[in-house]
Amino acid sequence: KEERARKERQEEGFQCLKKEEEVREKRLQEEARLQEIERKVLNKFECAHYTNLTHHRNVGHDLQDDSGKFYCDQLRHSDVSPDWEGTGWYRFTGSSGTRMPTKAPGIHRCGTYLTGWLKGNHSSTPSSTFDTTVCFNYGNECYSSVDIKVTNCKSYFVYFLPDAPSCHYRYCATNDRI
């Protein structure tokens, strides 16, 4: 009996050690997965090479800026936004906001007539890049649209934005939570 009890205790000990090893292995795998995500984010070109959009883009701003001017995100137009540099990767920062709104903000906001907003949601997966659409609101929520890319850079988003279809179309921002 004693031998059998000793073997059972020994078997229980082995099972306990086996479970501890499995937990340790899962923890190591999760740490490796998180390190890989971090590496991918750090290696995403667009997460380090973008232009900041800061100029009166918040959906809370009225139609005009302090100068009374209406802007557009079209490089060759006389009313081009001061922070617009043509098609490329952009990040919303400062009082402008931190991300594109995912609901139509209405017309005559963020320093323009036709307000650009993200039709869809932002990805919660770090280092992911996805294709989506920006709608421009004027009369109806998606009066006009363009295709864009969005990358989740872990603590912020960057957007690959083309020149707007016309003037006065402009990409807007918000500080609203996702």
C-alpha positions, 0 to 999 in steps of 0.5 A, spaced: 500 500 500 505 504 501 509 503 495 502 504 491 501 511 495 508 513 494 507 512 486 500 516 486 504 522 490 510 521 485 505 521 479 501 527 482 507 531 482 509 529 475 502 531 473 503 538 477 510 539 474 507 538 467 502 543 468 507 548 470 511 547 464 505 547 460 503 554 463 510 556 462 510 554 455 504 558 453 507 564 457 513 564 453 509 563 446 505 569 448 511 573 450 514 571 443 507 573 439 507 580 443 515 581 441 513 579 434 507 584 434 512 590 437 517 588 431 512 588 426 510 595 428 517 598 429 518 595 422 512 598 419 515 604 414 509 608 415 509 608 422 515 612 422 515 616 415 508 620 415 506 627 415 502 630 421 495 633 420 494 639 425 491 645 422 483 646 424 481 639 422 477 637 428 470 636 427 468 640 433 471 646 429 467 651 425 467 651 417 472 657 417 479 658 420 480 664 424 482 667 417 476 666 414 478 661 409 475 654 407 481 649 405 481 643 401 486 637 401 488 638 394 495 640 392 494 644 386 489 648 389 489 655 391 485 653 398 490 647 399 490 646 407 497 648 410 499 641 412 497 638 406 503 635 402 499 631 397 498 623 396 502 620 402 502 617 409 498 622 414 497 622 422 492 626 425 495 630 431 495 636 436 488 640 437 486 637 430 484 630 433 488 623 433 484 619 428 478 620 423 471 620 425 467 613 423 461 617 423 459 623 418 460 629 422 456 633 418 457 639 413 461 645 414 466 643 419 473 642 420 475 648 416 471 646 409 465 644 406 465 637 404 468 633 411 472 627 410 470 621 415 472 613 415 466 609 413 468 603 417 472 602 423 479 602 425 483 596 426 484 594 434 490 589 431 497 592 432 501 593 425 495 591 421 494 595 415 487 595 411 483 598 405 477 602 407 473 608 404 473 615 406 466 618 405 465 626 404 459 629 407 455 634 403 447 633 403 448 626 404 453 622 408 457 619 402 456 624 397 463 622 394 468 617 396 476 615 395 479 609 397 485 609 403 489 605 407 489 605 415 495 602 419 494 601 426 501 603 429 500 601 436 498 607 440 496 611 433 493 610 426 496 613 420 492 613 413 495 613 406 490 619 403 490 621 396 489 628 394 481 629 395 477 629 389 475 636 389 475 643 393 473 644 398 474 637 400 478 635 406 480 629 411 477 631 418 479 628 425 476 627 432 479 625 439 473 621 440 474 614 442 474 608 438 
